[in-house]
Amino acid sequence: MNKQTPNLKIVSPGMALIIRAKIDSGIRKKIAEDLKGYIKVVVDVRRKILVAGGEKHVDAEQLLLQDGSRQQDLWGGGLDLETGEMDFDSLINLRPTQNTSREILDQEIRKEVEAITRSLLLE
């Protein structure tokens, strides 16, 4: 898992990964180990990439900011691999001028976050 491709940047083994293209089941299983089948994600809706894995959305957010993302394009949530359900709850979503809740309130942004997450993480 130490090799890197242009579409996958491994930040640290078993932790957060910057994902730019669909991953395979082996990588998905590895990133789901942190939270036992639940994967935290931070999605850049403009660049259509995400960070998956790890324990805190804020760490994933920082990785994307360092990679060139803009704060206003980043949204946090999670995917339960057992049920296939997504949530849209994260402290990084709380923004006084853009989103007044931990939940993503804008339905269009929620749809984008879900579509990008499913297209990159699921088969």
C-alpha positions in Angstrom: 0.0 0.0 0.0 3.0 2.3 -0.2 2.8 2.7 -4.0 1.1 5.8 -5.3 -0.7 6.5 -8.5 -1.8 9.8 -9.9 -5.4 9.1 -8.8 -4.6 8.0 -5.2 -2.4 9.7 -2.7 -1.7 7.6 0.4 -1.2 9.9 3.3 -0.4 7.3 5.8 -1.2 3.5 5.9 -4.6 2.7 7.3 -5.5 6.4 7.6 -6.7 9.0 5.2 -6.4 8.8 1.4 -6.8 11.5 -1.2 -8.9 9.7 -3.9 -9.2 11.1 -7.4 -10.6 8.0 -9.2 -12.6 4.9 -8.3 -10.8 2.7 -5.8 -10.9 -1.1 -5.6 -12.4 -3.3 -2.8 -9.0 -3.9 -1.2 -8.3 -0.2 -0.7 -12.0 0.4 0.4 -11.6 -2.3 3.1 -8.3 -0.8 4.3 -9.8 2.7 4.8 -12.9 1.3 6.5 -10.7 -0.3 9.2 -10.4 3.0 11.1 -14.0 3.1 12.1 -15.1 -0.5 11.6 -17.0 -0.3 8.3 -17.8 3.4 8.4 -15.8 5.8 6.3 -15.5 9.5 7.0 -15.2 11.5 3.9 -14.5 15.1 2.9 -15.5 15.9 -0.6 -14.3 18.7 -2.8 -17.4 19.3 -5.0 -15.6 21.5 -7.5 -12.6 19.2 -8.1 -14.7 16.0 -7.7 -12.2 14.3 -5.4 -12.3 13.3 -1.7 -10.4 12.2 1.3 -11.6 9.0 2.8 -10.7 7.4 6.1 -9.2 8.6 9.3 -11.0 9.6 12.4 -11.5 13.4 12.0 -13.0 15.4 9.2 -10.8 18.3 10.1 -7.7 16.3 9.2 -9.1 15.3 5.9 -10.1 18.9 5.2 -6.5 20.0 5.9 -5.2 17.5 3.4 -7.4 18.8 0.7 -6.6 22.4 1.5 -2.9 21.6 1.2 -3.6 19.8 -2.1 -5.2 23.0 -3.6 -8.9 22.8 -2.6 -10.9 25.8 -1.6 -12.6 25.9 1.8 -16.1 26.7 0.3 -15.9 23.6 -1.8 -15.3 21.1 1.0 -18.0 19.2 2.7 -17.9 16.4 5.3 -20.0 13.3 5.8 -19.7 9.6 6.0 -20.6 6.3 4.3 -21.7 3.2 6.2 -20.5 0.2 4.1 -22.8 -2.3 5.7 -26.0 -0.4 5.0 -24.9 1.8 2.1 -26.3 4.8 3.9 -24.6 8.2 3.7 -24.7 11.0 6.3 -23.9 14.6 5.8 -22.9 15.6 9.4 -19.6 17.2 10.2 -18.3 20.2 12.2 -16.5 21.3 9.0 -19.9 22.0 7.4 -20.7 24.6 10.0 -20.1 28.0 8.3 -21.9 31.2 9.4 -22.2 32.6 5.9 -22.6 29.4 3.9 -24.2 26.6 6.1 -25.6 27.2 9.6 -25.6 23.6 10.7 -23.3 20.6 11.0 -25.6 18.9 8.5 -25.3 20.0 4.8 -28.5 22.0 4.4 -28.4 22.6 0.6 -30.0 19.6 -1.1 -28.0 20.1 -4.3 -24.7 20.0 -2.4 -25.8 16.9 -0.6 -26.6 15.2 -3.9 -23.1 16.2 -5.3 -21.4 14.9 -2.1 -23.2 11.6 -2.3 -22.7 11.2 -6.0 -19.0 11.9 -5.8 -18.6 9.6 -2.7 -20.4 6.7 -4.3 -18.7 7.0 -7.7 -15.2 6.9 -6.1 -15.7 4.5 -3.2 -18.3 2.0 -4.3 -18.2 -0.7 -7.0 
